[in-house]
């Protein structure tokens, strides 16, 4: 199947692929991606103007501003889901309306540096936790009711490493980089 231009704009690094088996090397790469994401994002947007924060990566998409606020919102949820999986037996998580969250006043009015700081701090804790996990903990799960699937802690780390790179791609596209 041919990848369309719209598909490339929606998924600049492709869709997340859950590997059959997650190797230690793959896990290390995912954790490193999570560890580096906040600084990579901050560097990318360090000289961006308010006007550039309103750019979109495709018509009808979120703006750079909305993406920069969305990532920590999403990653806080992702981190909490890991903590729930580590402390409860396959808990059912609560999905949230990410599009609705981007329309809230904090996304539209708060300086993006606040969210970049938030992302950095969430990732400091998440990475410390991820690096401490043993094989049994990485296999623990939570249940996602919208997707009707149990997700392992290891898969969640991969999904969020991908998620960060995915939106980093969107910001680069919007800024023409």
MODELLER restraints for C-alpha pairs under 7 A, 6 or more apart:
rsr = mdl.restraints
at = mdl.atoms
rsr.add(forms.Gaussian(group=physical.xy_distance, feature=features.Distance(at['CA:9:A'], at['CA:57:A']), mean=6.84, stdev=0.5))
rsr.add(forms.Gaussian(group=physical.xy_distance, feature=features.Distance(at['CA:9:A'], at['CA:58:A']), mean=6.60, stdev=0.5))
rsr.add(forms.Gaussian(group=physical.xy_distance, feature=features.Distance(at['CA:11:A'], at['CA:166:A']), mean=6.63, stdev=0.5))
rsr.add(forms.Gaussian(group=physical.xy_distance, feature=features.Distance(at['CA:12:A'], at['CA:166:A']), mean=6.35, stdev=0.5))
rsr.add(forms.Gaussian(group=physical.xy_distance, feature=features.Distance(at['CA:12:A'], at['CA:169:A']), mean=5.69, stdev=0.5))
rsr.add(forms.Gaussian(group=physical.xy_distance, feature=features.Distance(at['CA:12:A'], at['CA:170:A']), mean=6.90, stdev=0.5))
rsr.add(forms.Gaussian(group=physical.xy_distance, feature=features.Distance(at['CA:13:A'], at['CA:166:A']), mean=5.93, stdev=0.5))
rsr.add(forms.Gaussian(group=physical.xy_distance, feature=features.Distance(at['CA:16:A'], at['CA:159:A']), mean=6.57, stdev=0.5))
rsr.add(forms.Gaussian(group=physical.xy_distance, feature=features.Distance(at['CA:16:A'], at['CA:162:A']), mean=6.36, stdev=0.5))
rsr.add(forms.Gaussian(group=physical.xy_distance, feature=features.Distance(at['CA:18:A'], at['CA:155:A']), mean=6.85, stdev=0.5))
rsr.add(forms.Gaussian(group=physical.xy_distance, feature=features.Distance(at['CA:30:A'], at['CA:157:A']), mean=6.46, stdev=0.5))
rsr.add(forms.Gaussian(group=physical.xy_distance, feature=features.Distance(at['CA:30:A'], at['CA:158:A']), mean=5.60, stdev=0.5))
rsr.add(forms.Gaussian(group=physical.xy_distance, feature=features.Distance(at['CA:30:A'], at['CA:161:A']), mean=5.31, stdev=0.5))
rsr.add(forms.Gaussian(group=physical.xy_distance, feature=features.Distance(at['CA:31:A'], at['CA:127:A']), mean=6.31, stdev=0.5))
rsr.add(forms.Gaussian(group=physical.xy_distance, feature=features.Distance(at['CA:33:A'], at['CA:161:A']), mean=5.64, stdev=0.5))
rsr.add(forms.Gaussian(group=physical.xy_distance, feature=features.Distance(at['CA:34:A'], at['CA:123:A']), mean=6.55, stdev=0.5))
rsr.add(forms.Gaussian(group=physical.xy_distance, feature=features.Distance(at['CA:34:A'], at['CA:127:A']), mean=6.88, stdev=0.5))
rsr.add(forms.Gaussian(group=physical.xy_distance, feature=features.Distance(at['CA:34:A'], at['CA:161:A']), mean=5.44, stdev=0.5))
rsr.add(forms.Gaussian(group=physical.xy_distance, feature=features.Distance(at['CA:35:A'], at['CA:123:A']), mean=6.25, stdev=0.5))
rsr.add(forms.Gaussian(group=physical.xy_distance, feature=features.Distance(at['CA:35:A'], at['CA:127:A']), mean=6.14, stdev=0.5))
rsr.add(forms.Gaussian(group=physical.xy_distance, feature=features.Distance(at['CA:37:A'], at['CA:164:A']), mean=6.60, stdev=0.5))
rsr.add(forms.Gaussian(group=physical.xy_distance, feature=features.Distance(at['CA:38:A'], at['CA:116:A']), mean=6.50, stdev=0.5))
rsr.add(forms.Gaussian(group=physical.xy_distance, feature=features.Distance(at['CA:38:A'], at['CA:119:A']), mean=6.10, stdev=0.5))
rsr.add(forms.Gaussian(group=physical.xy_distance, feature=features.Distance(at['CA:38:A'], at['CA:120:A']), mean=5.13, stdev=0.5))
rsr.add(forms.Gaussian(group=physical.xy_distance, feature=features.Distance(at['CA:41:A'], at['CA:168:A']), mean=6.79, stdev=0.5))
rsr.add(forms.Gaussian(group=physical.xy_distance, feature=features.Distance(at['CA:42:A'], at['CA:116:A']), mean=6.63, stdev=0.5))
rsr.add(forms.Gaussian(group=physical.xy_distance, feature=features.Distance(at['CA:53:A'], at['CA:63:A']), mean=6.49, stdev=0.5))
rsr.add(forms.Gaussian(group=physical.xy_distance, feature=features.Distance(at['CA:53:A'], at['CA:64:A']), mean=4.85, stdev=0.5))
rsr.add(forms.Gaussian(group=physical.xy_distance, feature=features.Distance(at['CA:53:A'], at['CA:65:A']), mean=4.88, stdev=0.5))
rsr.add(forms.Gaussian(group=physical.xy_distance, feature=features.Distance(at['CA:54:A'], at['CA:63:A']), mean=5.08, stdev=0.5))
rsr.add(forms.Gaussian(group=physical.xy_distance, feature=features.Distance(at['CA:54:A'], at['CA:64:A']), mean=5.96, stdev=0.5))
rsr.add(forms.Gaussian(group=physical.xy_distance, feature=features.Distance(at['CA:54:A'], at['CA:65:A']), mean=6.24, stdev=0.5))
rsr.add(forms.Gaussian(group=physical.xy_distance, feature=features.Distance(at['CA:55:A'], at['CA:63:A']), mean=5.26, stdev=0.5))
rsr.add(forms.Gaussian(group=physical.xy_distance, feature=features.Distance(at['CA:55:A'], at['CA:64:A']), mean=5.90, stdev=0.5))
rsr.add(forms.Gaussian(group=physical.xy_distance, feature=features.Distance(at['CA:55:A'], at['CA:174:A']), mean=5.71, stdev=0.5))
rsr.add(forms.Gaussian(group=physical.xy_distance, feature=features.Distance(at['CA:56:A'], at['CA:62:A']), mean=5.96, stdev=0.5))
rsr.add(forms.Gaussian(group=physical.xy_distance, feature=features.Distance(at['CA:56:A'], at['CA:63:A']), mean=4.54, stdev=0.5))
rsr.add(forms.Gaussian(group=physical.xy_distance, feature=features.Distance(at['CA:56:A'], at['CA:64:A']), mean=6.29, stdev=0.5))
rsr.add(forms.Gaussian(group=physical.xy_distance, feature=features.Distance(at['CA:56:A'], at['CA:174:A']), mean=5.05, stdev=0.5))
rsr.add(forms.Gaussian(group=physical.xy_distance, feature=features.Distance(at['CA:57:A'], at['CA:170:A']), mean=5.70, stdev=0.5))
rsr.add(forms.Gaussian(group=physical.xy_distance, feature=features.Distance(at['CA:57:A'], at['CA:171:A']), mean=6.89, stdev=0.5))
rsr.add(forms.Gaussian(group=physical.xy_distance, feature=features.Distance(at['CA:57:A'], at['CA:173:A']), mean=5.28, stdev=0.5))
rsr.add(forms.Gaussian(group=physical.xy_distance, feature=features.Distance(at['CA:57:A'], at['CA:174:A']), mean=3.94, stdev=0.5))
rsr.add(forms.Gaussian(group=physical.xy_distance, feature=features.Distance(at['CA:64:A'], at['CA:171:A']), mean=5.75, stdev=0.5))
rsr.add(forms.Gaussian(group=physical.xy_distance, feature=features.Distance(at['CA:64:A'], at['CA:174:A']), mean=6.93, stdev=0.5))
rsr.add(forms.Gaussian(group=physical.xy_distance, feature=features.Distance(at['CA:65:A'], at['CA:112:A']), mean=6.59, stdev=0.5))
rsr.add(forms.Gaussian(group=physical.xy_distance, feature=features.Distance(at['CA:66:A'], at['CA:102:A']), mean=5.86, stdev=0.5))
rsr.add(forms.Gaussian(group=physical.xy_distance, feature=features.Distance(at['CA:66:A'], at['CA:107:A']), mean=6.27, stdev=0.5))
rsr.add(forms.Gaussian(group=physical.xy_distance, feature=features.Distance(at['CA:67:A'], at['CA:167:A']), mean=6.90, stdev=0.5))
rsr.add(forms.Gaussian(group=physical.xy_distance, feature=features.Distance(at['CA:68:A'], at['CA:112:A']), mean=6.35, stdev=0.5))
rsr.add(forms.Gaussian(group=physical.xy_distance, feature=features.Distance(at['CA:68:A'], at['CA:115:A']), mean=6.74, stdev=0.5))
rsr.add(forms.Gaussian(group=physical.xy_distance, feature=features.Distance(at['CA:69:A'], at['CA:107:A']), mean=5.86, stdev=0.5))
rsr.add(forms.Gaussian(group=physical.xy_distance, feature=features.Distance(at['CA:69:A'], at['CA:112:A']), mean=6.53, stdev=0.5))
rsr.add(forms.Gaussian(group=physical.xy_distance, feature=features.Distance(at['CA:69:A'], at['CA:115:A']), mean=5.50, stdev=0.5))
rsr.add(forms.Gaussian(group=physical.xy_distance, feature=features.Distance(at['CA:70:A'], at['CA:102:A']), mean=6.59, stdev=0.5))
rsr.add(forms.Gaussian(group=physical.xy_distance, feature=features.Distance(at['CA:72:A'], at['CA:115:A']), mean=6.32, stdev=0.5))
rsr.add(forms.Gaussian(group=physical.xy_distance, feature=features.Distance(at['CA:72:A'], at['CA:118:A']), mean=6.45, stdev=0.5))
rsr.add(forms.Gaussian(group=physical.xy_distance, feature=features.Distance(at['CA:72:A'], at['CA:119:A']), mean=4.79, stdev=0.5))
rsr.add(forms.Gaussian(group=physical.xy_distance, feature=features.Distance(at['CA:76:A'], at['CA:122:A']), mean=6.59, stdev=0.5))
rsr.add(forms.Gaussian(group=physical.xy_distance, feature=features.Distance(at['CA:79:A'], at['CA:126:A']), mean=6.26, stdev=0.5))
rsr.add(forms.Gaussian(group=physical.xy_distance, feature=features.Distance(at['CA:81:A'], at['CA:93:A']), mean=6.70, stdev=0.5))
rsr.add(forms.Gaussian(group=physical.xy_distance, feature=features.Distance(at['CA:82:A'], at['CA:153:A']), mean=5.78, stdev=0.5))
rsr.add(forms.Gaussian(group=physical.xy_distance, feature=features.Distance(at['CA:84:A'], at['CA:91:A']), mean=6.67, stdev=0.5))
rsr.add(forms.Gaussian(group=physical.xy_distance, feature=features.Distance(at['CA:85:A'], at['CA:91:A']), mean=6.33, stdev=0.5))
rsr.add(forms.Gaussian(group=physical.xy_distance, feature=features.Distance(at['CA:85:A'], at['CA:140:A']), mean=5.92, stdev=0.5))
rsr.add(forms.Gaussian(group=physical.xy_distance, feature=features.Distance(at['CA:85:A'], at['CA:141:A']), mean=5.25, stdev=0.5))
rsr.add(forms.Gaussian(group=physical.xy_distance, feature=features.Distance(at['CA:85:A'], at['CA:142:A']), mean=5.13, stdev=0.5))
rsr.add(forms.Gaussian(group=physical.xy_distance, feature=features.Distance(at['CA:86:A'], at['CA:137:A']), mean=6.50, stdev=0.5))
rsr.add(forms.Gaussian(group=physical.xy_distance, feature=features.Distance(at['CA:86:A'], at['CA:140:A']), mean=6.38, stdev=0.5))
rsr.add(forms.Gaussian(group=physical.xy_distance, feature=features.Distance(at['CA:90:A'], at['CA:141:A']), mean=5.00, stdev=0.5))
rsr.add(forms.Gaussian(group=physical.xy_distance, feature=features.Distance(at['CA:90:A'], at['CA:142:A']), mean=4.28, stdev=0.5))
rsr.add(forms.Gaussian(group=physical.xy_distance, feature=features.Distance(at['CA:90:A'], at['CA:143:A']), mean=5.94, stdev=0.5))
rsr.add(forms.Gaussian(group=physical.xy_distance, feature=features.Distance(at['CA:91:A'], at['CA:142:A']), mean=4.90, stdev=0.5))
rsr.add(forms.Gaussian(group=physical.xy_distance, feature=features.Distance(at['CA:91:A'], at['CA:143:A']), mean=5.85, stdev=0.5))
rsr.add(forms.Gaussian(group=physical.xy_distance, feature=features.Distance(at['CA:92:A'], at['CA:142:A']), mean=5.92, stdev=0.5))
rsr.add(forms.Gaussian(group=physical.xy_distance, feature=features.Distance(at['CA:92:A'], at['CA:143:A']), mean=4.56, stdev=0.5))
rsr.add(forms.Gaussian(group=physical.xy_distance, feature=features.Distance(at['CA:92:A'], at['CA:144:A']), mean=6.06, stdev=0.5))
rsr.add(forms.Gaussian(group=physical.xy_distance, feature=features.Distance(at['CA:92:A'], at['CA:145:A']), mean=6.75, stdev=0.5))
rsr.add(forms.Gaussian(group=physical.xy_distance, feature=features.Distance(at['CA:93:A'], at['CA:142:A']), mean=6.76, stdev=0.5))
rsr.add(forms.Gaussian(group=physical.xy_distance, feature=features.Distance(at['CA:93:A'], at['CA:143:A']), mean=6.17, stdev=0.5))
rsr.add(forms.Gaussian(group=physical.xy_distance, feature=features.Distance(at['CA:93:A'], at['CA:144:A']), mean=5.78, stdev=0.5))
rsr.add(forms.Gaussian(group=physical.xy_distance, feature=features.Distance(at['CA:138:A'], at['CA:152:A']), mean=6.52, stdev=0.5))
rsr.add(forms.Gaussian(group=physical.xy_distance, feature=features.Distance(at['CA:138:A'], at['CA:153:A']), mean=4.88, stdev=0.5))
rsr.add(forms.Gaussian(group=physical.xy_distance, feature=features.Distance(at['CA:138:A'], at['CA:154:A']), mean=4.92, stdev=0.5))
rsr.add(forms.Gaussian(group=physical.xy_distance, feature=features.Distance(at['CA:139:A'], at['CA:152:A']), mean=5.26, stdev=0.5))
rsr.add(forms.Gaussian(group=physical.xy_distance, feature=features.Distance(at['CA:139:A'], at['CA:153:A']), mean=6.05, stdev=0.5))
rsr.add(forms.Gaussian(group=physical.xy_distance, feature=features.Distance(at['CA:139:A'], at['CA:154:A']), mean=6.59, stdev=0.5))
rsr.add(forms.Gaussian(group=physical.xy_distance, feature=features.Distance(at['CA:140:A'], at['CA:152:A']), mean=5.38, stdev=0.5))
rsr.add(forms.Gaussian(group=physical.xy_distance, feature=features.Distance(at['CA:140:A'], at['CA:153:A']), mean=5.81, stdev=0.5))
rsr.add(forms.Gaussian(group=physical.xy_distance, feature=features.Distance(at['CA:141:A'], at['CA:150:A']), mean=5.91, stdev=0.5))
rsr.add(forms.Gaussian(group=physical.xy_distance, feature=features.Distance(at['CA:141:A'], at['CA:151:A']), mean=5.16, stdev=0.5))
rsr.add(forms.Gaussian(group=physical.xy_distance, feature=features.Distance(at['CA:141:A'], at['CA:152:A']), mean=4.23, stdev=0.5))
rsr.add(forms.Gaussian(group=physical.xy_distance, feature=features.Distance(at['CA:141:A'], at['CA:153:A']), mean=5.98, stdev=0.5))
rsr.add(forms.Gaussian(group=physical.xy_distance, feature=features.Distance(at['CA:142:A'], at['CA:150:A']), mean=5.42, stdev=0.5))
rsr.add(forms.Gaussian(group=physical.xy_distance, feature=features.Distance(at['CA:142:A'], at['CA:151:A']), mean=5.50, stdev=0.5))
rsr.add(forms.Gaussian(group=physical.xy_distance, feature=features.Distance(at['CA:142:A'], at['CA:152:A']), mean=6.71, stdev=0.5))
rsr.add(forms.Gaussian(group=physical.xy_distance, feature=features.Distance(at['CA:143:A'], at['CA:149:A']), mean=5.77, stdev=0.5))
rsr.add(forms.Gaussian(group=physical.xy_distance, feature=features.Distance(at['CA:143:A'], at['CA:150:A']), mean=4.22, stdev=0.5))
rsr.add(forms.Gaussian(group=physical.xy_distance, feature=features.Distance(at['CA:143:A'], at['CA:151:A']), mean=6.27, stdev=0.5))
rsr.add(forms.Gaussian(group=physical.xy_distance, feature=features.Distance(at['CA:144:A'], at['CA:150:A']), mean=6.11, stdev=0.5))
